[in-house]
């Protein structure tokens, strides 16, 4: 009986480890695939239309300055996000393709996790704001990562 419990625990542990490795690999592969297809206008429009979950909005004053900062959006890192691709979609709409890294603590170990996130940044001249949208988040960690990116991007371009 004791050996059955040990085997079950070992199997569950292996499944957990494999799932984490697979999720990290899938996330990086998805970003690579998206980055390769950014030259296709149909693909970009479809992607941007799917980024409809509100992340953050902030009032801004100098749209020209912010637009120039965003157009130069080739900065590779914003906090714990690596910008894998950037595209100006329209005059006031920008697309950021990122990989976010966060650390989960399991007892005494640090476990790194990677998530692929896409963001649509909109400069809204009518209400004088910058708005950031993304895909639907899965859980609170996912939501907080999206908010952190939005807040840090706004801080960077203001």
ABEGO torsion letter per residue (X at the ends): XAAAAAAAAAAAAAAAAAAAAAAAAAAAAAAAAAAAAAABAAAAAAAAAABABBABBBBBABAAAAAAAAAAAABABBEABBBABBBBABAABBBBBBBBBBBBBBEABBBBBBBBBBBBBBBBAAAGBBBBBBBBBABAAAAAAAAAAAAAAAAAAX
